[in-house]
Amino acid sequence: MEHRFEKEYGCLILKMPRELDHHQAEILKEEADELLLKYPVRSLVFDFEDTCFMDSSGIGVVIGRCKNVRFSGGYVKAVHLNRQIERVFKLSGLKKIMEVEQEEGL
């Protein structure tokens, strides 16, 4: 499985896969939901450092996990977006519903 996770101080960091397409989105959705049930966290961070492609199913995964975490009073953000993923976030409206931490120079 391409994606990994880290848990530290009540924060769950999901390392997103290189290509977040329909197949990867289904796997990630199940894994993320399982982790969120197993480790009650106050914040969720989507790390897109290695991601170069994301389609609408990936957007759905992010929105769904965002809603789940916020419902329980948590905080969500995305980090390490490249130009293409940044564009997907902007066009889809994800930038309006969650914090996006930009790297310097982008």
GUMI-849533 format. One line per 8 residues: number of its first residue (from 1); their letters; for each residue y, x, z of N, C-alpha, C, O. Coordinates in steps of 0.2 Angstrom, whole numbers, plus 5000, padded with zeros to 4 digits. Example, Ala and Ser with C-alpha at 12.3 -4.5 7.8 and 13.67 -1.06 7.14 Angstrom:
1> as> 4972,5066,5039,4978,5062,5039,4984,5066,5039,4983,5071,5042; 4989,5064,5035,4995,5068,5036,5000,5064,5039,5006,5067,5040 $
This chain:
1> mehrfeke> 4994,5004,5000,5000,5000,5000,5006,5004,5000,5007,5009,5004; 5011,5003,4996,5017,5007,4995,5022,5007,5001,5025,5011,5002; 5022,5001,5003,5027,5000,5008,5025,5002,5015,5019,5001,5017; 5029,5004,5019,5028,5006,5026,5033,5003,5031,5038,5000,5029; 5031,5004,5037,5036,5001,5042,5037,5006,5048,5032,5010,5049; 5042,5005,5052,5044,5009,5058,5047,5004,5063,5050,4999,5061; 5045,5005,5069,5048,5001,5074,5051,5005,5079,5047,5010,5082; 5057,5004,5081,5060,5008,5086,5065,5004,5090,5070,5001,5086 $
9> ygclilkm> 5065,5004,5096,5070,5001,5100,5072,4993,5098,5078,4992,5097; 5067,4989,5097,5068,4982,5095,5070,4981,5088,5072,4976,5086; 5070,4987,5084,5071,4986,5077,5065,4988,5072,5062,4992,5074; 5064,4983,5068,5059,4984,5063,5062,4986,5056,5066,4983,5053; 5060,4992,5054,5062,4995,5047,5057,4994,5042,5051,4997,5043; 5058,4990,5037,5053,4990,5032,5055,4994,5026,5060,4993,5023; 5051,4999,5024,5052,5003,5019,5049,5000,5012,5043,4998,5012; 5054,4998,5008,5052,4994,5002,5048,4998,4997,5049,5004,4996 $
17> preldhhq> 5044,4995,4993,5040,4998,4988,5044,5000,4982,5050,4998,4981; 5042,5005,4978,5045,5007,4972,5047,5002,4967,5053,5001,4965; 5042,4997,4966,5043,4991,4962,5042,4985,4966,5036,4984,4968; 5047,4981,4967,5046,4975,4971,5046,4969,4966,5050,4965,4965; 5040,4968,4963,5038,4963,4958,5034,4958,4962,5033,4958,4968; 5032,4953,4958,5028,4947,4961,5022,4949,4965,5021,4947,4971; 5018,4954,4963,5012,4956,4966,5014,4959,4973,5011,4958,4978; 5018,4964,4973,5021,4968,4979,5024,4963,4983,5023,4964,4990 $
25> aeilkeea> 5028,4958,4981,5032,4954,4985,5027,4949,4989,5028,4948,4995; 5021,4947,4986,5016,4943,4990,5013,4947,4996,5013,4945,5002; 5011,4953,4994,5009,4958,5000,5014,4959,5005,5012,4959,5011; 5020,4961,5003,5025,4963,5008,5027,4957,5012,5028,4957,5018; 5027,4951,5009,5029,4945,5013,5024,4944,5019,5025,4942,5024; 5017,4944,5017,5012,4943,5022,5012,4948,5027,5012,4947,5033; 5013,4955,5025,5013,4960,5030,5020,4960,5035,5019,4961,5041; 5025,4958,5032,5032,4957,5036,5031,4952,5041,5033,4953,5046 $
33> delllkyp> 5028,4946,5039,5028,4940,5043,5023,4942,5049,5024,4940,5055; 5018,4946,5047,5013,4948,5052,5016,4952,5057,5015,4952,5063; 5020,4957,5055,5023,4962,5059,5029,4959,5064,5029,4960,5069; 5032,4954,5061,5037,4950,5065,5034,4946,5070,5038,4945,5075; 5028,4943,5069,5025,4940,5074,5022,4945,5080,5022,4943,5086; 5020,4950,5077,5017,4955,5082,5022,4959,5086,5021,4960,5092; 5027,4961,5083,5033,4964,5087,5039,4960,5086,5043,4961,5082; 5040,4956,5092,5047,4953,5092,5052,4958,5092,5053,4962,5096 $
41> vrslvfdf> 5057,4957,5087,5062,4962,5086,5069,4958,5086,5069,4952,5084; 5074,4962,5087,5081,4959,5087,5084,4961,5081,5089,4958,5079; 5082,4966,5077,5085,4968,5071,5079,4970,5066,5074,4973,5067; 5081,4968,5059,5077,4970,5054,5081,4973,5048,5086,4971,5046; 5078,4979,5046,5081,4983,5041,5077,4984,5035,5071,4986,5036; 5079,4982,5030,5076,4983,5023,5078,4990,5020,5084,4991,5019; 5074,4995,5020,5076,5001,5017,5073,5002,5010,5067,5002,5008; 5078,5002,5005,5077,5002,4998,5077,5009,4995,5078,5010,4989 $
49> edtcfmds> 5076,5014,4999,5077,5021,4997,5073,5023,4991,5075,5026,4986; 5067,5021,4991,5062,5022,4985,5062,5017,4980,5058,5018,4975; 5065,5012,4981,5065,5006,4976,5069,5007,4970,5075,5008,4970; 5066,5006,4964,5070,5006,4958,5070,5000,4954,5073,4999,4949; 5065,4995,4956,5065,4989,4952,5064,4983,4958,5060,4984,4962; 5067,4977,4957,5066,4972,4961,5068,4965,4957,5073,4965,4954; 5063,4961,4957,5064,4954,4953,5065,4949,4958,5066,4950,4964; 5065,4943,4955,5067,4937,4959,5062,4936,4965,5064,4933,4970 $
57> sgigvvig> 5056,4938,4964,5051,4937,4970,5053,4941,4975,5052,4940,4981; 5055,4947,4974,5058,4952,4979,5064,4949,4983,5064,4950,4989; 5068,4946,4979,5074,4942,4982,5072,4937,4987,5074,4936,4992; 5067,4933,4985,5064,4928,4989,5061,4931,4996,5062,4928,5001; 5058,4936,4995,5055,4940,5001,5060,4941,5006,5060,4940,5012; 5066,4944,5003,5071,4947,5008,5075,4940,5011,5076,4940,5017; 5076,4935,5007,5079,4929,5010,5075,4926,5015,5077,4924,5020; 5068,4925,5014,5064,4922,5018,5064,4926,5025,5064,4923,5030 $
65> rcknvrfs> 5063,4933,5025,5063,4936,5031,5069,4936,5035,5070,4936,5041; 5075,4936,5031,5081,4936,5034,5082,4929,5038,5085,4929,5043; 5080,4924,5035,5080,4917,5038,5076,4917,5044,5078,4915,5050; 5070,4920,5044,5066,4920,5050,5069,4924,5056,5069,4922,5061; 5071,4930,5054,5074,4934,5059,5081,4931,5062,5082,4931,5068; 5085,4928,5058,5091,4925,5060,5090,4919,5065,5093,4917,5069; 5084,4915,5063,5083,4909,5067,5081,4911,5074,5083,4907,5078; 5079,4917,5075,5077,4919,5082,5083,4923,5085,5082,4926,5090 $
73> ggyvkavh> 5089,4923,5082,5095,4926,5084,5095,4934,5083,5099,4937,5086; 5091,4936,5078,5091,4943,5076,5096,4945,5071,5100,4940,5068; 5097,4951,5069,5101,4954,5064,5098,4957,5058,5092,4960,5060; 5100,4956,5052,5097,4959,5046,5102,4963,5042,5108,4961,5042; 5099,4969,5040,5104,4973,5035,5099,4977,5030,5093,4977,5031; 5102,4979,5025,5099,4983,5019,5102,4989,5019,5108,4990,5019; 5098,4995,5018,5101,5001,5017,5098,5005,5011,5093,5003,5009; 5101,5010,5009,5099,5015,5004,5098,5011,4997,5093,5012,4994 $
81> lnrqierv> 5103,5007,4995,5102,5003,4988,5105,5008,4983,5110,5011,4983; 5101,5009,4978,5103,5012,4972,5108,5007,4968,5109,5002,4970; 5110,5010,4962,5115,5006,4958,5111,4999,4956,5114,4994,4956; 5105,5000,4953,5102,4994,4951,5100,4989,4956,5101,4983,4955; 5098,4991,4962,5097,4986,4967,5103,4983,4970,5103,4978,4972; 5108,4987,4970,5115,4985,4972,5117,4979,4968,5120,4974,4970; 5116,4980,4961,5118,4975,4956,5114,4968,4957,5116,4963,4957; 5107,4969,4959,5103,4963,4960,5106,4960,4967,5106,4954,4967 $
89> fklsglkk> 5108,4964,4972,5110,4961,4978,5117,4957,4976,5118,4951,4979; 5121,4960,4972,5127,4957,4971,5126,4950,4967,5129,4945,4968; 5122,4950,4961,5121,4945,4957,5118,4939,4960,5119,4933,4959; 5113,4941,4965,5109,4936,4968,5112,4932,4974,5110,4927,4977; 5118,4936,4977,5121,4933,4983,5119,4936,4989,5121,4934,4994; 5114,4940,4989,5111,4943,4995,5116,4947,4999,5116,4947,5005; 5121,4950,4996,5127,4953,4999,5131,4949,5003,5134,4951,5008; 5131,4942,5002,5135,4937,5006,5131,4935,5012,5134,4933,5017 $
97> imeveqee> 5124,4936,5012,5121,4933,5018,5118,4939,5023,5116,4937,5028; 5119,4945,5021,5117,4951,5025,5121,4957,5024,5124,4958,5019; 5121,4961,5029,5125,4967,5029,5122,4972,5024,5115,4973,5024; 5125,4976,5020,5123,4981,5016,5126,4987,5017,5132,4988,5017; 5122,4992,5020,5125,4999,5021,5125,5003,5015,5119,5005,5012; 5131,5005,5013,5131,5009,5007,5131,5017,5008,5133,5019,5013; 5128,5020,5004,5128,5028,5004,5134,5030,5002,5137,5027,4997; 5137,5036,5004,5143,5039,5002,5142,5041,4994,5136,5044,4993 $
105> gl> 5146,5040,4990,5146,5042,4983,5144,5037,4978,5143,5039,4972; 5142,5031,4981,5139,5026,4976,5145,5021,4975,5144,5017,4971 $
